[in-house]
C-alpha cells in the first residue's frame, strides 16, 4: 500500500490539521515522534534567538564593518529557522489518524493571523479615521455618510480593490472551511497558546517603555529624528540631551534610560555591587544632633535620604556609563520595538488581532454545542433575564457609575444578543456543573468587546479651566497642546479649591541645621515628642506638641500689640496705617542683619513709588545698600559633592560663581515680573529695566557650566519654587545641581528706598536714600511719593504681640461642604508642653493659622529655643481638590444644562461627572495658580462594558468555585 493510501501524505480536512513534520523527521532519523518534535521546536527557538541576537547585537557579534553587509542575511536565516516548523506544520500533510493541533502548528497559525491583523489595521486605519471624523462633524450622523466624502477626497484605487478581494476570499474560506476554523479555535493547544501569547504581549507592554501619548492612535515614532539623537548619545556620551538640542521628540532618550535603568538593576539584584553612599564623620555627627532634637525615627529617615542622595548620583553615573557602553544595542532594540509596535503595544493592531483571536476562541468554546431549536427558547429567556437582573443590580448598587440613559441601551443590546444566543444553549450548559464556566466565558466576551470599543472610539485629554472665565468647548487631546478636540457642548468652572495637608515645622534656631526640618502632618489628637535629653530612665523629650483641634476656616485679625513691662525683652515695633485708616493697620519690624530678604518686612506701594523699611537705634544709613549690593541669594546644592550641605551665594548679575564639584554658575539675567507665553521661559520676562519692573514673581537666568568645560545649561530659577518636589529637577541636563532663589526686596533695584526710624528716646524720622531727614510725627502722613498715605500711629520698644484669631465652625450640610471653596487660612489649636513629666512641666496653649500676616503662623518659645511654623504643605500631593462644573448647550444663549445642585456637579480625582458620553474628573492643579483647575476629559464608551465583563467574570468564578462545591457537597445528604 502506498504512503498516500496509508494516509501519511493525506491533506488535512475538517479541522483535523496536525503537523506531519515531526513524523517525517522521526522516520528519517530513527527518533521517536516526540523526540523529533522536541528537537524541531528547539531548532525553531534557536533560530528565533539568533534572529533577535543579530538584529540587536550584530556589531558586537560580527564586528563593526561586517555587520551592515551580513545582518540582513543572518536575520533572514534565523527567521527561516524560527518559523520553519509552524509554517511547515500548516503546509505538510498529517498522519492517517486525525488528531488535534499541536503547539507548533497552533503557534504558526496564530502568528499568521496576527500578522494579517496588523496588516489590515494599517490598511484600514485611514478609512476609520475618515469615518470617525465624519461622524463627529456630522454630530452623530450615520457612519456610512463618510463613504462619499472619502471618495471625493482620497478616491478609490488598487488598494481598495485588493482589500475587497481579500475580504471576499477570506469570507469564502471561513464559510467553506468553517469546521476546520471551529476546530482550530476550540483546540486546547490553540487556547493555551493564545493565553501564553497574550501574557507575553502584556509583559512586553510592561517591560518595553511605551512612547509618550501611545494611547493616541496617531502617535508614532519618527525614527529619522530619533537616529539623530542616537548619534549624539553615541558620539558625546550624554545621559540626557541638553535643552537646546531637544525638539519635543525625545522618545529614544526616555527609552534608553528606562531600559538601561531596568537592565542595570537586573544585573545588580538586591543592590549587590551598587554604590552604598557612605557618610562622612561630620555628617554622622550632624545626624546624631538631628536625632537628639527630632527623635530616632526622623534621624533614620534623614540618614536614608542622605545615603540615597549620595549614592544616587554615583549610581546615575554608572547607569549612564553602562548605557553608553551598550548604546548600539539599546538603539537596535528601540528600532525593533518601533517596527514591531512593542512601544505602543496596547494600541497596536497586532495586539488587537490577538485579542480578536482570543475572543473568537472564547465564544466558540462557550457556545460549543449551540444549535437553534424551539425547545431551547426558554433557555434564551432565562439567560436574558439573568443578565438583565445582574447588570441592573450592578447599576443600582453603584458598581457601574453611568447615567441610566446611557446604561439602558447597553443592557438592552446585550440582552437582545443573549436572547438570540441563549436559545441555542444546551440544558447541560446552564446546569450547576457548567454554569459558572459559561458565565465566566461570557464575561470575558463582554470585557473583550469593551476593549475593542475603547480602541475604536476612545479619546482623552485635559481641559484647562479658570475661575471667572468663559466656558470652553475644546480640550487638548492626549495632553498634547498641538492637538485640539471639540465637544458638542461647553464646560464652565463654577467652583474650585485645593486643600493641602496641614503640617508643622519645628525649628531649633541655635542648632543651625543645614537641612530642612521634617514636616509633621497633623491630625486631631496627634502627639509629637521632640528635643530629647538623657535621663535616668533613658532619653526623654523636653518638648511635646499635642494637636487639640484643627479648623478648616479661621479669621485672622490684626494682632493685639501692647507695650510690655520694663523687665521684658526688647522687641521694637512700629504701627502704621496705610491710607490713614485703621483697616490698613500694619506692623513693621526693624531691618536687621546684612540680608534684608524678608518681603513682608518691606512696604511697597502698588504703583511702585517707594519702598519703606523700618530702622531702630543709631546709624540708620547703614541699612541702605551700596552699588554692589546683591539682588538676592542663590542657594546651591550639588548632590554627592562635599558634605551635601547647601551653600548660599550673593546674586550679582554678570558674575560667575564657583560652586561644589567644580561647577560654575554664570548669573545672566533676572526679572521681578516673570510670566510665560509662546516665546518660552527664556523670554518670560518684562522688557523694562529691572528697577522699573512691577513686583510680581522674581526669576533668575543662569548658565550652569560643568567641570572641565562641556555643555552649559541655561536654566531659569524661580522664586518660591521647589524643582525637586514638582518633578522639574530630573528634567534638567545637570540635574545634580539644585538651585533655590531668595530675592532681596530691599537690596534689589526698584523704587526709591525710605527708612522709618525711631529711637528709645521717643524721637522718630523719615530718612531718604540720599541722606535727607524728614519729620515722622505720630498721626500725620509720611512725606512719601505716590498717592497712598502712610501714617505712623505708635512706636514700641518692648512690644508684646498676641495673635487675633477667630476659628469658624463648619457649615457642612450632608455631602456638600461650601466652606471647602471658601478662600482663607486654616487654623490649629495646639498644646505645647515644656519638660513633660517633670516637676518643671509647663503647659502653653497655642493658636496658629496658615497665614503669614502678623506672623500668625509662628510661635516662639519664651526662651527663644524653639519655633513652631504651621503651614499647608504644598510640596507633596494635596490632601484633596475639587471642582464644580456646569454644562452649557451650544446655542446662542449658552443655556446651562440642569444637572442638579452643586453637590451633584462636584468632581474629585476619582469622582466623575458624566454628560453626553464624556467623563470629567479632577486631573491636576497648581498651588501657585489658585484659580486654575485641570479637568481630565475621557470619551470612552468601552469602560462600562469592561466593568460589566469584569463583574460577570467575578460572578461566574463565585458560582464555579464557591457555590457549586457547596451545593454538590450537600446534595447527597439531601438525597439520603
Protein Blocks (a to p, Z undefined) as FASTA:
>chain_A
ZZklnommgcceehiaccfklmmmmmmnopafklmmmmmmmmmmmmmmmmmmmmmmmmmm
nojklmmmmmmmmmmmmmmmmmmmmmmmmmmccdfbdcdddfklmmmmmmmmmmmmmmmm
mmmmmmmmmmmmmmmmnnopafklmmmmmmmmnopafklmmmmmmmmmmmmmmmmmmmmm
mmmmmpmklmmmmmmmmmmmmmmmmmpccdehklpmkbccdfklmmmmmmmmmmnopabd
cfklpghiamklmmmmmmmmmmmmmmmgghioiaehiacfklmmmmmmmmmmnojklmmm
mmmmmmmmmmmmmmmmmmmmmmmmmmmmmmmmmmmmmmnommmmmlcmklmmmmmmmmmm
mmmmmmmmgccdfklmmmmmmmmmmmmmmmmmmmmnopagcdfklmmmmmmmmmmmmmmm
mmmpcfklmpmklmmmmmmmmmmmmmmmmmmmmmmmgccddddddehiacdfbdcehhia
kbccddfbdcddfbdcdddddddddddfknopabdcddddddehiacdehiaddfkopcd
fbdcddfbdcfbdcddddddddddfkbccdddddddehhiaklgccddddedjblcbfkl
pccdfkopaccdddedehkllmpccfklcfbdcddddehiajhpacdddddehiacddeh
hiacddfbdcfbdcddfkojklmccfbdfklpccfbdcdddddddehiijdddddddehi
afklnommmmpmblmbccdddddfklpgcdddddddddfkopacdddfkopacdddehia
cddedjbdcddfbdcfbdcddddddddddfbehjbcfklmpgcdddddddddehehiakb
ccddddddddfehhlmbccdfklpaccdddddfkbccfbdcdddddddfbfkopacdebj
fklmpccfklccdeehiacddfbdcfklmkbccddddddfklmmmmmmmmmmmmmmmmmm
mmmmmmmmmmmmmmZZ
